[in-house]
Amino acid sequence: MSQTTDPPNGEADSPAAAARDGRAVSTLVVGAGIGGLLAAITAAERDPGGRVVVLDPHPPGGRARCDHRGGFLFNRGPRGLYVDGPADRALTGVGVDTTQGGPPQLDRGALALLGGRTHRFPSGPAASLRTTLLTARQKLEVARAMAALWRADTASTDGRSLSAWLDELGVDGVPRQFIEALVRVATYAHAPDTFAAGPALANARAGTRPGVRYLDGGWQSLVDQLVAIAARRGVEIVVSTVQRIDPTGGSIRVEAEGTTWSAANVVVAAGGPDAAAALLPARPDSWDRLAPPVTAACLELGIRGVPAHRFLLGIDEPLYGSTHAPPADLAPEGHSVVHLMRYQPPGDEQPASEQRDRLREVATLMGISAGAIVEERFLARMVVAGTLPHPDTGGLAGRPPVTIAEHPGVLLVGDWVGPTGLLLDAVAASATEAGRLAAERSATMVTA
Ligand SMILES: Cc1cc2nc3c(=O)[nH]c(=O)nc-3n(C[C@H](O)[C@H](O)[C@H](O)COP(=O)(O)OP(=O)(O)OC[C@H]3O[C@@H](n4cnc5c(N)ncnc54)[C@H](O)[C@@H]3O)c2cc1C
């Protein structure tokens, strides 16, 4: 088993004392969201002799936890796993079954909302021909823009915003709004002027094909499987809040609710840059250039029956509605779970009550009557991602890396970290990398 080096002092909370009373670990993970759990499992798998401990004051899962409401299972806002994306591959790689569930039901009366009026959503060739959303000329424009979207070199478009990319393409009016809406639904971000084109277009492609899967049992099913796999790997999950990380000595001291841990590596998977910075001695300067978090208002409905229109996408308003159960198993027999969402632009000031009212109107447009609603929950401002890849900082390349140069052994995980993907894809990619680096480092630490 790898151990941390002893510093030359004899304090009660020194690494030597920590080792004596069981508070010395190879890898300590802050946060038991999907990122923290995945990093812990990866570290434990690759350093089987090491000790891996995860600290979190809440039940595991973080933003991926689900809540039971009167027989319905609500993800905390809509959740779709990108099929075969980085998160899907990482989860499958550690033994999680991600295959149970189904795709969004775009072929069942899907709608597009423009100028307050609904139209058939152009989800396939037949619907595209028949929709009144676009004129014949606009349909050709959208086809041209979609072809460009599939052709785009997403790595070399990072220095441009989505708006700049659309300007260069010369696409305007409703076709432009349509492409922006496709990007929105695939990224959860409503910020075309400040969103790097590369990741925006890459996710719009992935969202179209192979698309996303709504999971049976919600994302709680991922969390429950990860917790079981972590236990089999010997990972310990401890209920505790981390207050401070001191990486200045030979080993890293972690203060957590009366206990001081000593660790060779600390993985910070606490959710976002502010949560991570609060634990470090100082906020790294480069983080000040990060774009603000991406947020959304969510309305969750448990209803009797199934909506006549199972999907709705706002074209000139940042609105979304989708029936997650069916296809996923989240509702009692004869009932459905519908998620509605308003993608909030940066600096959004619309009052929460107005957002909720508008989302209720979207539900009505989908054919959901007030009398059919059995359970309802509104979440006014959910943080979807800790930052948005900004064109001025090089897009994905401008996000903080997993390692922090001034603090060897402190590793970052999250949807705001590293050069790969958005949302859970970024979480999983950074978690796998952090787990791998932690295992490598702990295996090479000097044995006391
Ligand atoms: C409404 C909504 C919809 C989304 N939809 C999708 C989607 O469709 N597809 C997709 O890929 N992604 C989606 N996401 C994003 C995805 O849910 C998140 O990226 C992911 O769950 C974040 O995981 P994480 O482990 O990095 O952080 P979190 O889940 O935030 O976990 C962080 C954990 O750290 C703990 N913690 C914080 N501070 C401390 C401390 N000091 N000490 C100990 N523990 C601490 C917290 O309690 C928490 O459990 C969505 C997010 C939202 C909000």
The ligand as a Gaussian input file, in Angstrom:
#p B3LYP/6-31G(d) Opt

LIG

0 1
 C      -31.173000      20.746000     -15.171000
 C      -29.953000      20.005000     -15.619000
 C      -29.998000      19.216000     -16.747000
 C      -28.864000      18.531000     -17.175000
 N      -28.963000      17.718000     -18.258000
 C      -27.884000      17.041000     -18.689000
 C      -27.974000      16.174000     -19.795000
 O      -29.052000      15.984000     -20.358000
 N      -26.859000      15.550000     -20.235000
 C      -25.652000      15.733000     -19.619000
 O      -24.661000      15.147000     -20.078000
 N      -25.533000      16.527000     -18.541000
 C      -26.628000      17.182000     -18.048000
 N      -26.541000      17.985000     -16.954000
 C      -25.229000      18.167000     -16.313000
 C      -24.898000      17.052000     -15.314000
 O      -26.011000      16.790000     -14.502000
 C      -23.731000      17.517000     -14.450000
 O      -22.666000      17.942000     -15.292000
 C      -23.175000      16.425000     -13.553000
 O      -24.202000      15.742000     -12.870000
 C      -22.187000      17.065000     -12.567000
 O      -21.545000      16.055000     -11.825000
 P      -20.360000      16.415000     -10.819000
 O      -20.039000      15.177000     -10.088000
 O      -19.272000      17.106000     -11.545000
 O      -20.941000      17.527000      -9.838000
 P      -22.176000      17.481000      -8.843000
 O      -23.196000      16.520000      -9.295000
 O      -22.593000      18.893000      -8.654000
 O      -21.578000      16.902000      -7.485000
 C      -20.778000      17.671000      -6.637000
 C      -20.849000      17.045000      -5.253000
 O      -19.881000      17.692000      -4.430000
 C      -20.418000      17.837000      -3.139000
 N      -19.691000      18.913000      -2.470000
 C      -19.673000      20.232000      -2.796000
 N      -18.893000      20.903000      -1.927000
 C      -18.384000      19.986000      -1.066000
 C      -17.517000      20.061000       0.070000
 N      -17.010000      21.218000       0.471000
 N      -17.235000      18.917000       0.727000
 C      -17.723000      17.715000       0.339000
 N      -18.568000      17.601000      -0.729000
 C      -18.896000      18.716000      -1.406000
 C      -21.890000      18.148000      -3.382000
 O      -22.679000      17.826000      -2.224000
 C      -22.198000      17.224000      -4.565000
 O      -22.694000      15.967000      -4.138000
 C      -27.652000      18.663000     -16.478000
 C      -27.601000      19.454000     -15.327000
 C      -28.739000      20.112000     -14.890000
 C      -28.681000      20.932000     -13.636000

